[in-house]
């Protein structure tokens, strides 16, 4: 089977977050049996220069896929039409609902009959979650109304990664054909030894926020939650500065934190550095407004770093399982209390917690990897077998 995948950003990029990981994990899991061809931009999100050392505008091999990194002038209707016509692909895989460069242009070509009518699988990656739609809501409502009017998303297969996302897609596209294929997590087969975390001291906490700096990830909320914590806290922030105005507000809030809370911005971390980074901390804090999966949450668990997150992710009932907390954003005081309990925790209690966290994360990753690979394989086979898609 041949699958052509259009995604705004791909490896070696990391600044756009989870979608890159979702596609690269899929390729590595299924690339021995499915021929993947990936088309993406020649630079990472927000960058003005292409990746160093990566061929541009020519096919080349990355992992188990053939990849075409396009220069800005090549992201055009004509180029996309030529790529689609270059081979007899079984399925076209689109990795975003709102991508103007790839998803919209590709579906427009299909709608106008400029390319042959081929099966399309579209993964919205949580873009139809209620909290995600509330960000820039007016713009998104107008966009969805216009695309529905012209039937841009007619006769496609939607990939939901959770049962909840099935309902999110159906609310916006009531007659959509939706199939569930979970996000593919990392393959633990190549996971080496992680650095040992320094001992945890009662009254002290090493806490990390590792994600894009944008309103959706809610660094502002994290800073508010820290205000009432007593004890010595190091709060490190790692991630690309996606929204400079938002970052300025966060810096101003950080300057008002109590003196015993040390705030540091440590810059970006590519995906190869994430596990090692997380393994050095006592707690991962991410009160996100909306998350379709949260690869970094799983990575924290695998690294044995307890997580304190919002209830707006698929990761639920963490406290009952003894591996962290998923709390309502309507109760910021609950976050502060959980933070305080982590500050007060001694090394022995934290070690028991960290061991449970690592065991839970690794068991989940192994099970989900097998299940998600099987369902993703079936998703492509089902789409390719339907001549009307």
Secondary structure, 3 states (H helix, E strand, C coil): CEEEEECCCCCCCCCCCHHHHHHHHHHHHHCCCCEEEEEEECCCCCCCCCCCCCCCCCEEEECCEEEEEECHHHCCHHHHHHHHHCCCCCEEEECCCCCHHHHHHHHHHHHCCCCCCCEEEEECCCCCCHHHHHCCHHHHHHHHHHHHHCCCCCCCEEEECCHHHHHHHHHHCCCCEEEECCCCCCCHHHCCCCCCCCCCCCCEEEEEEECCCCHHHCHHHHHHHHCCCCCEEEEEEECCCCCHHHHHHHHHHHHCCCCCEEEEECCCCCCCCHHHHHCCCCEEEECCCCCCCCHHHHHHHHCCCCEEEECCCCCCCCCCCCCEEEECCCCHHHHHHHHHHHHHCCHHHHHHHHHHHHHHHHHHHHHHHHHHHHHHHHHHHHHHHCCCC
